Amino acid sequence: MHHIRMELWLQQILMQNGFDVKDNLTKDVNYLLNESGIESAKTQKAHTMGITVYNNIKQLLTENNHGTT
């Protein structure tokens, strides 16, 4: 249950900062947030598709001008 609450919290932060949050990887996805750091099938697919993978939400927000530096 803790994992689900954390995921929802991260989604809220991203949406509040102007990101569209999707459940699936498509050609419209620019970034994948993988807070666990585990190299899953989704993460591998993102690399193959040229999608930037972040392991830290603060880094994603900062590097994409949505957060404070």
N, C-alpha and C positions, 0 to 999 in steps of 0.2 A: 504494500500500500504506500509506503514511503516513496518508492520510486515513481509511482504514478503522480503523487502530489508534487514532487520535484519537477517532473516533466511538465506538468500544467503550469507551475510557477515560471519555468524557463520560457514556455510559450507565451505567457502573459507579458513578460519583460520584452521579448522580441517584438510582439505586436504593438506594445506601447511605444516602441522605438521605430515604428514604421516598417517592420518586416512582415511579409506574408508568410505564414507558417503552413507547411504542407506535410502530410504523412508519408507521401511517396516521392521517390526521385523521378523527375521528369526533365525534359529539355528546358523548362522554365525555371528550374532550381539553380541558384548561384552558389549557395553555401549549405553545408551540412554541419550541424552542431552535434558532436559526439563527445559529450561530457565524460563518459565512462573511459574513453581512450581505447576501448576494445576494438580490434580490427574485425568488424562484423562483415557479413556479406554486403550489407548496405554501404558500409564505408568503402569496401573494395570497389563496388559498383560506382560510387561517387568519384573515386580516383580515376577509374576507367573513362567516365563521362567528362572528366576535366573540371569537376565541381570541387571548390576549395573546401577542405575539411578543417574545422576548428574543434579543439578539445576544451576550449575555455570561452564562456560567453562574454567575459570582459574583453578578451582579445578580439572576438568577432565584432563587438560593438565599437571598440576603439578604432580598429583598422578600417572600418566602414563608415566612419564619421557619425556614429549614432551614440557614442559615449564620450565620457570625459577622459582626457589624457592625464 
